[in-house]
C-alpha cells in the first residue's frame, strides 16, 4: 500500500501560533532556497541530508519545504528513525508570517 500521504500535518497558520513557544522547525529545502527566505529560527537540513539528522530529546520537530512534498518525505524518513515529526502543509508557498533572509 502506498502511504506517502499518511503523515501528521499542520497548517502554516497553526505553525505560526506555535512559534511563540520553543519548537524546532526544520527546513528541508536546498541551501540556496533557504537563503532566499526562511522562517526565523528554522534550521536548514536539506532533504538529501535528512538521514544524518539526530535528535536527543523527545520533542516534536516541525518540517517545512517549499510546497509540502519534500517535507512529507522528510517526515517519513525521520519517523523511520524514531523521531516524532510533523509536516507543514503548503510549505513556504503558504507561509504568511515573518521571514528571514531573501530580498526585503
MOSUL-V160765 format. One record per backbone hydrogen bond with DSSP energy under -1.0 kcal/mol. NH is the residue of the N-H (numbers start at 1). CO is the residue of the C=O. Records with the same first field share a line. If there is no record, write none. Layout:
# MOSUL-V160765
NH: CO + CO
This chain:
# MOSUL-V160765
6: 3
7: 5
10: 87
15: 11
16: 12
17: 13
18: 14
19: 15
21: 18
23: 21
26: 62
27: 43
28: 64
34: 30
35: 31
36: 32
37: 34
38: 100
42: 39
43: 25
45: 27
47: 28
49: 46
50: 47
52: 49
53: 50
61: 84
62: 24
63: 86
64: 26
72: 68
73: 69
74: 70
75: 71
76: 72
77: 73
78: 74
79: 75
80: 76
82: 79
83: 78
86: 61
87: 8
88: 63
89: 10
91: 88
92: 65
93: 66
94: 91
100: 38
102: 35
